[in-house]
Amino acid sequence: MDNGSKTLHGYEKMEFYAPEKLEALEKHYRAILEIIGEDSTREGLELTPSRVAKSIQFLTQGYDLDPREILLSAKFKEDYREMVIVKDIEVFSLCEHHMIPFIGKAHVGYIPNGYITGLSKIARVVEVYSRRLQVQERLTSQIKDAIQQALNPLGVAVVIEARHLCMSMRGVQKQSAVTTTSDFTGAFRRMETRAEFISLINNKLH
């Protein structure tokens, strides 16, 4: 990925994309504009194919990253065997059926078994899997599996709540519908442990 910078109107603009993919993507997006009846050469759309080509690479950059390696990069020995929870992690992803966003929050917990990982790495795992074409059900399970495989904890819990714009903007057009998915391993399969996790992610500190 190119991490070059450009100075534009007095500020430095950072761009991350694969230049070798840019030309092909631009060509296809320009064709799409023409097919839907637009003039891709008019002033407002002249640079749109390039912008969208860079945007889609950013929104799908998760394919180039390994969540397991992210967790292992900050894996530490620690004799702690209570819940570690990172909640309200923002989720922005693209539904693989319509390539329309779904937006929400992920709540992730695990019970260490001799090892912990950096808290930011949990959020990074959510980010990596979100930056792929997704369905919410798979996203939930992938986050759980990555943590389970990298840390071998006593249990992992993942809950995601999201609004799907493919339901709001098209189809049934239900603006207030929220989808909740969950997946659990190990200790979190016990009713009392799961109930404690759900209670903690629902509690507000302020």
C-alpha positions in Angstrom: 0.0 0.0 0.0 1.2 3.5 -0.8 1.5 5.7 2.3 2.7 8.8 0.4 1.5 12.2 1.4 0.4 15.2 -0.6 0.4 18.9 0.4 -2.9 20.4 -0.6 -4.2 23.9 0.3 -1.8 24.2 3.2 -2.3 20.8 4.9 -0.8 17.4 4.5 -3.1 14.8 3.1 -2.2 11.1 3.8 -3.4 8.5 1.3 -3.2 4.7 1.6 -3.9 2.7 -1.5 -2.3 0.2 -3.9 -1.4 2.3 -7.0 -1.4 -0.9 -9.2 -5.1 -1.4 -8.5 -6.1 2.2 -8.8 -6.2 2.4 -12.6 -8.4 -0.7 -13.0 -10.8 0.5 -10.3 -11.0 3.9 -11.8 -11.9 2.5 -15.1 -14.7 0.4 -13.7 -16.2 3.2 -11.6 -16.1 5.5 -14.6 -18.0 2.9 -16.6 -20.6 2.6 -13.8 -21.2 6.3 -13.9 -21.9 6.2 -17.6 -24.2 3.1 -17.3 -26.4 4.9 -14.7 -26.7 7.8 -17.1 -24.2 10.3 -15.7 -21.5 12.3 -17.6 -18.3 11.2 -16.0 -16.4 14.1 -17.6 -18.5 16.9 -16.0 -16.7 19.0 -13.3 -18.4 17.4 -10.2 -17.7 13.8 -11.4 -14.3 14.2 -13.2 -12.3 13.0 -10.2 -15.0 10.8 -8.7 -13.7 7.5 -10.1 -10.3 8.1 -8.6 -11.8 9.1 -5.3 -14.0 6.1 -5.1 -11.2 3.8 -6.1 -9.1 5.0 -3.2 -12.1 4.9 -0.9 -13.0 1.3 -1.6 -9.4 0.3 -1.0 -9.5 2.0 2.4 -12.8 0.5 3.3 -11.5 -3.0 2.5 -8.0 -2.8 3.8 -8.7 -5.5 6.3 -7.8 -8.1 3.6 -4.2 -7.1 3.9 -3.9 -7.5 7.7 -3.7 -10.5 9.9 -5.7 -10.2 13.2 -3.9 -13.0 14.9 -0.5 -11.3 14.4 -2.0 -8.1 15.7 -3.0 -9.9 19.0 0.4 -11.7 19.2 2.3 -8.5 18.8 1.2 -7.4 22.3 0.8 -10.8 24.1 2.0 -10.7 27.7 2.1 -13.2 30.6 -0.2 -12.2 33.4 -1.8 -14.1 36.2 -5.3 -12.6 35.8 -8.4 -14.7 35.5 -11.3 -12.3 35.5 -13.1 -10.7 32.6 -11.4 -8.2 30.4 -14.0 -6.3 28.4 -13.6 -3.7 25.7 -17.1 -2.3 24.9 -18.6 0.2 22.5 -16.0 -0.4 19.8 -17.3 1.5 16.8 -18.0 -0.8 13.8 -18.1 0.5 10.2 -18.4 -2.2 7.6 -19.8 -3.0 4.1 -22.6 -5.6 3.7 -21.3 -8.1 1.1 -24.8 -8.4 -0.4 -25.3 -4.8 -1.5 -22.0 -3.1 -0.6 -24.0 -0.7 1.6 -22.6 0.2 5.1 -23.7 -1.2 8.4 -22.8 0.8 11.4 -22.8 -0.1 15.1 -20.8 -1.1 18.1 -19.0 -4.3 19.2 -18.5 -5.5 22.8 -15.7 -7.9 23.3 -14.7 -9.8 26.4 -12.3 -12.6 27.3 -11.1 -14.4 30.5 -7.3 -14.8 30.4 -5.6 -18.1 30.8 -2.1 -17.0 31.6 -1.9 -14.4 28.8 -3.4 -11.0 28.0 -3.1 -8.7 25.0 -3.0 -4.9 24.6 -6.5 -3.4 24.9 -6.1 -1.5 21.7 -5.3 -4.8 19.9 -8.9 -6.0 20.6 -10.2 -2.9 18.9 -7.8 -3.4 16.0 -9.1 -6.9 15.5 -12.6 -5.6 15.2 -11.4 -3.0 12.8 -9.5 -5.5 10.6 -12.5 -7.8 10.1 -14.9 -4.8 9.7 -12.8 -3.5 6.8 -13.8 -6.4 4.6 -17.0 -7.2 2.8 -19.1 -8.8 5.6 -22.2 -10.1 7.1 -22.7 -9.3 10.7 -23.0 -12.9 11.8 -19.6 -13.9 10.3 -17.9 -10.7 11.6 -19.0 -11.7 15.1 -17.6 -15.2 14.9 -14.3 -14.1 13.2 -13.5 -11.7 16.1 -14.3 -14.5 18.6 -12.2 -17.0 16.7 -9.1 -14.8 16.3 -9.0 -14.0 20.1 -9.6 -17.7 21.0 -6.8 -18.9 18.7 -4.2 -16.3 19.6 -4.6 -16.2 23.4 -6.3 -19.5 24.2 -8.3 -17.8 27.0 -10.8 -19.5 29.3 -13.5 -18.0 27.2 -14.4 -15.3 24.6 -17.6 -13.3 24.3 -18.6 -11.0 21.4 -21.8 -9.0 20.9 -22.4 -6.7 18.0 -25.3 -4.3 17.6 -25.6 -2.6 14.2 -27.9 -0.7 11.9 -27.9 -1.9 8.3 -28.4 0.9 5.7 -29.4 -1.8 3.2 -32.6 -2.1 5.3 -32.9 1.7 5.9 -32.2 3.0 2.4 -33.7 0.3 0.2 -35.8 -2.8 0.5 -38.1 -2.7 3.6 -36.8 0.8 4.5 -37.0 0.4 8.2 -34.9 3.2 9.7 -35.0 2.1 13.3 -34.2 -1.6 13.0 -31.1 -2.8 15.0 -29.5 -6.2 14.5 -27.8 -7.9 17.4 -25.5 -10.9 17.1 -23.5 -12.8 19.7 -21.0 -15.6 19.9 -19.4 -17.2 22.9 -16.7 -19.8 23.8 -15.6 -21.6 27.0 -16.7 -20.1 30.3 -19.1 -17.7 28.6 -21.3 -20.6 27.6 -22.3 -20.9 31.2 -25.4 -18.9 31.9 -24.1 -17.0 35.0 -20.9 -15.9 33.2 -22.7 -14.8 30.1 -25.3 -12.9 32.2 -22.4 -11.1 34.0 -20.9 -10.1 30.7 -24.2 -8.8 29.3 -24.8 -6.9 32.6 -21.4 -5.3 32.4 -21.7 -4.2 28.7 -25.1 -2.7 29.5 -23.8 -0.7 32.5 -22.8 2.9 32.0 -20.0 4.5 34.0 -21.3 8.0 33.5 
